[in-house]
Amino acid sequence: MKNWIHKIQLHRNFLLFITVFAYVQSVYGRISFWDQIDAYTFTPDAALGSLLEAGVIFAITLYYLRKWQTNGVFSSKAMLKVFGLSIFSHLLAMKVLGLIVSLLFNTVEKNFNLPTFMISLFSNFLNGIIYGSFFLAYYYFTKNKNHQLQLATYHKALSESKINQLKSQLNPHFLFNNLNVLDQLIDEDKTIASDFLNKFADVYRFALQASEHMTISISEELTFAKQYFQLMQYKYGNAYQLEIENESTNGSVVPFTLQLLLENAIQHNVGTERNPVCIRLIIYNSITVSNNMILKRPAKPSSGKGLKNLTQQYILLTGIPLDIQKTKDLFTVVVPVIYSKAPND
C-alpha cells in the first residue's frame, strides 16, 4: 500500500493531467453529441470510464516496455513495436471486457450490433492513440531525466576521484621541495634551520588539513601562501618580494593554488636584493599572479607538472582552465575563482 501511495505522489502531476484531460474530453464529447449544455453534461461518469480505459492502456504499454526495453536504451523501433502492440492489445481487452459486461447485463445485442460495435471500436482506438501517446511521452521523459541524473552523479563521482588523485600528488610535492630548502639551511645555519623547521611544521599541518577539502576559501589560501612565502624568506631574504592587492576574498580556490604559483616563481627565477623577483598577486573576480622573469642560468627544463595538475583540477571543478601568459619579461597566471553561486555584478 505504501508503495502505491509513493508512486502516486511521484507521478501526481501526470495523473492530474490525465484526470483533467479525461474530464474535459467527456464534457466536450457530450456537448458535441447532444448540442446542448445541462447538469448531465458535467457529471464525471464518462470521465471515470475514460480513466479506467487509460489505466488499461498504461498497464498494457508498461508490460511491453518492460519486455522490450530492458536495457534502458531508447530504441525507435522498439517504441513503435510497443505502441502498435499496446493499441491492438488494448482494443482486444476493451472488447473482451465489454462482452463480459454485456453478458452479465444481457445487453449483447444492444452493444454488439455492427454500428454500435464500430463506433465503440473507433472510440477505443482513438483513446488508445491519445492516452498511449501521453504515457509513452511521459515514460521516456522520466527515463531520460533519470538517466541524465545518473550521468551527472557518475561524472561528479568521477571528477571527485580524479581531483583526489591530483591533490594526493601535490601534497608530497610540497613536502619534498620544502625538505630540500631545510637541507640547504642546515648546511648554512642550524639555528635558522631549526626556526624554519618549527614554522614549517605549523604550515604543513595546515596543508594537511587543506588537502582534505576539494576547495578552500580564498582567505585561507591567502594565509597559507603568506606563511609559505615567509618560509622562503628564511633562505632567500628579500631576493623575492610579494605584493598583494585584493579587493575581495569572496569565493574559493583549489588548495595549494597560490603556494604552487609562488613556488614556481621562486624555483625558475633567480633574484637578488639589488634585482629582486617581484611577485604580484591581485584578487578581484579572478586571481592574477605575475612575476618579472629573471631565469636561472642554465635554466632547468620544466616539466610543468604542477601547473598541469592545477589546471586539470580547475577544469574538473569549473570547466575553466588556468590562463597562462608568458612574455619576454613577465610570467602571468590567471586563476578562476570558484563561487558557490554566481558573484554579484
C-alpha positions in Angstrom: 0.0 0.0 0.0 2.8 2.4 0.9 4.5 1.6 -2.4 1.4 2.6 -4.3 1.0 5.8 -2.3 4.6 6.7 -3.1 4.1 6.0 -6.8 1.0 8.2 -6.9 2.9 11.0 -5.2 5.8 10.6 -7.5 3.7 10.8 -10.7 0.9 13.1 -9.3 1.4 15.8 -11.9 1.0 13.3 -14.8 -2.0 11.7 -13.1 -3.6 15.1 -12.5 -3.1 16.0 -16.2 -4.7 12.7 -17.3 -7.7 13.2 -15.0 -8.3 16.8 -16.1 -7.9 15.8 -19.8 -10.4 12.9 -19.4 -13.0 15.1 -17.8 -12.6 17.9 -20.4 -12.8 15.2 -23.1 -16.0 13.8 -21.7 -17.6 17.3 -21.4 -16.6 18.2 -24.9 -17.9 14.9 -26.3 -21.3 15.4 -24.7 -21.6 19.0 -25.9 -20.7 17.9 -29.4 -23.0 14.9 -29.5 -26.1 16.4 -27.7 -25.5 20.0 -28.9 -26.7 21.3 -25.5 -25.4 22.0 -22.0 -27.2 20.8 -18.8 -26.3 19.3 -15.5 -25.7 15.9 -17.1 -23.0 17.4 -19.3 -20.7 17.9 -16.3 -21.3 14.6 -14.5 -18.0 12.7 -14.1 -19.1 9.1 -15.0 -17.8 9.3 -18.6 -14.5 10.7 -17.4 -14.2 7.8 -14.9 -14.8 5.4 -17.8 -12.0 7.1 -19.8 -9.7 7.0 -16.8 -10.4 3.2 -16.5 -9.6 2.8 -20.1 -6.5 4.9 -19.8 -5.4 2.6 -16.9 -5.8 -0.4 -19.1 -3.7 1.3 -21.8 -1.0 2.2 -19.3 -0.8 -1.3 -17.8 -0.5 -2.9 -21.2 2.0 -0.4 -22.5 4.2 -0.7 -19.4 4.1 -4.5 -19.8 5.5 -4.3 -23.3 8.0 -1.6 -22.4 9.5 -3.8 -19.6 9.6 -6.7 -22.0 11.4 -5.0 -24.9 13.3 -2.1 -23.3 15.0 -3.9 -20.5 18.4 -2.2 -21.1 17.0 1.3 -20.7 18.3 2.5 -24.1 15.9 4.4 -26.2 15.0 2.5 -29.4 12.6 3.9 -32.0 12.0 0.5 -33.5 11.1 -1.0 -30.1 8.9 2.1 -29.3 6.9 1.6 -32.5 6.6 -2.1 -31.7 5.4 -1.4 -28.2 2.9 1.3 -29.4 1.4 -0.9 -32.1 1.0 -4.0 -29.9 -0.3 -1.9 -27.0 -3.1 -0.4 -29.1 -4.1 -3.8 -30.5 -4.0 -5.4 -27.1 -6.0 -2.5 -25.6 -8.7 -2.9 -28.3 -8.9 -6.7 -27.7 -9.0 -6.1 -23.9 -11.8 -3.5 -24.1 -13.9 -5.7 -26.4 -13.5 -8.7 -24.1 -14.3 -6.6 -21.1 -17.3 -5.1 -22.9 -18.6 -8.6 -23.9 -18.3 -9.8 -20.3 -20.3 -6.8 -19.0 -22.9 -7.3 -21.8 -23.3 -10.9 -20.9 -23.8 -10.1 -17.2 -26.5 -7.5 -18.0 -27.9 -9.3 -21.1 -27.1 -6.4 -23.4 -25.1 -8.2 -26.0 -27.5 -7.5 -28.9 -27.6 -3.8 -27.9 -23.9 -3.2 -27.5 -22.5 -5.6 -30.2 -24.6 -4.8 -33.2 -22.4 -3.7 -36.1 -23.0 0.1 -36.0 -22.5 0.3 -32.2 -19.6 -2.0 -32.3 -17.8 0.0 -35.0 -18.4 3.3 -33.1 -17.1 1.9 -29.8 -14.1 0.3 -31.6 -13.2 3.6 -33.2 -13.6 5.4 -29.9 -11.3 2.8 -28.2 -8.8 3.2 -31.0 -8.7 7.0 -30.6 -8.3 6.7 -26.8 -5.5 4.1 -27.4 -3.7 6.6 -29.6 -4.2 9.6 -27.3 -3.6 8.0 -23.9 -0.9 5.7 -25.2 1.0 8.6 -26.7 0.7 10.5 -23.4 2.0 7.6 -21.5 4.9 6.9 -23.8 5.9 10.5 -23.9 5.9 10.7 -20.1 7.6 7.4 -19.7 10.5 8.4 -22.0 10.7 11.8 -20.4 11.0 10.3 -17.0 13.6 7.7 -18.2 15.7 10.4 -19.8 15.5 12.6 -16.8 16.6 9.7 -14.5 19.4 8.8 -17.0 20.7 12.4 -17.0 20.6 12.4 -13.2 22.6 9.1 -13.1 25.1 10.5 -15.6 25.5 13.7 -13.6 26.0 11.7 -10.4 28.6 9.4 -12.2 30.5 12.3 -13.6 30.5 14.1 -10.2 31.9 10.9 -8.5 34.5 10.5 -11.3 35.6 14.2 -11.1 35.9 13.9 -7.3 38.0 10.8 -7.7 40.3 12.5 -10.2 40.6 15.6 -8.1 41.6 13.5 -5.0 44.2 11.8 -7.1 45.6 15.1 -8.3 45.6 16.5 -4.7 47.5 13.5 -3.5 50.2 14.3 -6.0 50.6 17.9 -4.8 50.9 17.1 -1.1 54.2 15.1 -1.4 55.4 17.7 -4.0 55.0 20.4 -1.4 56.8 18.3 1.3 59.7 17.3 -0.9 60.5 20.9 -2.1 60.5 22.3 1.5 62.6 19.5 2.8 65.2 20.4 0.1 65.1 24.0 1.5 65.6 22.7 5.0 68.5 20.5 3.9 70.3 23.6 2.4 69.6 25.7 5.5 71.1 23.0 7.8 74.4 23.3 6.0 74.3 27.2 6.1 72.9 28.0 9.6 71.5 25.4 12.0 69.7 28.0 14.1 67.8 29.3 11.1 67.2 25.7 10.0 65.6 25.0 13.4 63.3 28.0 13.2 62.4 27.1 9.7 61.5 23.5 10.8 59.2 24.8 13.6 57.4 27.1 11.3 57.3 24.5 8.5 55.6 22.1 10.9 52.8 24.6 11.5 52.4 25.3 7.8 52.4 21.6 6.9 49.8 20.9 9.5 47.6 23.5 7.8 48.5 22.0 4.4 47.3 18.5 5.5 44.0 19.9 6.7 43.5 21.9 3.5 44.3 18.8 1.4 41.2 17.1 2.8 38.9 19.6 1.1 38.0 19.9 -2.5 38.2 23.7 -2.3 39.1 26.2 0.5 38.3 29.9 0.9 40.5 32.5 -0.7 41.2 34.0 2.7 42.5 30.6 4.0 44.6 30.0 0.9 46.0 33.6 1.1 47.0 33.0 4.8 48.7 29.7 3.7 50.5 31.4 0.8 51.8 34.2 3.1 53.1 31.7 5.6 54.8 29.7 2.8 56.5 32.9 1.5 57.8 33.7 4.9 59.4 30.3 5.0 61.1 31.0 1.7 62.5 34.3 3.1 64.5 32.3 5.6 66.6 31.1 2.7 66.3 34.0 0.2 65.7 37.1 2.3 64.5 40.0 0.1 65.6 38.5 -3.1 62.0 37.6 -3.7 59.2 40.1 -2.8 55.5 39.6 -2.6 52.9 42.3 -3.2 49.2 41.5 -2.6 46.4 43.6 -3.9 42.9 42.3 -3.1 39.5 44.0 -3.3 37.6 40.9 -2.2 38.3 37.4 -0.8 34.8 36.0 -1.6 34.8 32.6 -3.2 37.1 29.6 -3.1 40.1 28.1 -4.8 41.8 24.7 -5.1 44.1 24.1 -2.1 47.8 24.9 -2.8 46.9 27.2 -5.8 48.7 30.3 -4.6 51.5 28.4 -2.8 52.3 26.5 -6.0 52.4 29.7 -8.1 54.7 31.3 -5.6 56.9 28.2 -5.6 57.1 28.3 -9.4 58.2 31.9 -9.4 61.0 31.2 -6.9 62.2 27.9 -8.4 62.5 29.2 -12.0 63.9 32.7 -11.4 67.0 33.9 -9.5 66.5 37.1 -7.6 68.9 39.2 -5.6 68.4 42.1 -3.1 69.5 44.5 -5.8 67.5 42.9 -8.5 64.6 41.1 -6.8 62.0 38.8 -8.4 58.7 40.7 -7.7 55.6 38.6 -7.4 52.4 40.4 -7.6 49.1 38.8 -6.5 45.9 40.6 -7.5 42.5 39.3 -6.3 39.2 40.5 -7.9 36.7 38.3 -9.7 39.7 36.2 -10.7 43.2 35.8 -9.2 46.2 37.1 -11.2 49.7 36.0 -10.1 52.5 37.6 -12.1 56.3 37.9 -11.7 59.1 39.5 -13.6 61.3 36.9 -15.3 65.0 36.6 -14.3 65.5 33.0 -15.4 68.2 30.9 -13.8 71.3 30.1 -16.0 71.5 27.5 -17.1 67.7 27.2 -16.8 66.4 23.8 -15.7 63.9 22.3 -18.1 60.5 22.5 -16.5 58.1 19.5 -16.6 55.2 21.8 -15.8 53.5 19.1 -13.8 52.4 21.4 -11.0 50.6 23.8 -13.4 49.1 20.9 -15.4 47.9 19.3 -12.3 46.3 22.5 -11.1 44.8 23.2 -14.5 43.1 19.8 -14.6 41.6 20.4 -11.1 40.1 23.7 -12.2 38.7 22.2 -15.4 37.0 19.4 -13.4 35.6 21.9 -10.9 34.7 24.9 -13.1 35.2 23.9 -16.7 37.7 26.8 -16.9 41.5 26.2 -17.2 44.2 28.4 -15.8 45.1 31.2 -18.2 48.9 31.1 -18.5 50.6 34.0 -20.3 54.3 34.4 -20.9 56.2 37.3 -22.5 59.9 38.1 -22.6 59.8 39.8 -19.2 56.7 38.7 -17.5 55.1 35.4 -16.5 51.4 35.6 -15.5 48.8 33.0 -14.4 45.1 33.9 -14.1 43.1 31.6 -11.8 39.3 31.4 -11.9 37.6 32.0 -8.6 35.1 29.2 -7.6 31.8 30.6 -6.4 29.1 28.5 -4.7 26.7 30.9 -6.5 27.3 33.5 -9.2 29.1 36.6 -7.9 27.3 39.9 -7.8 27.9 42.1 -10.8 
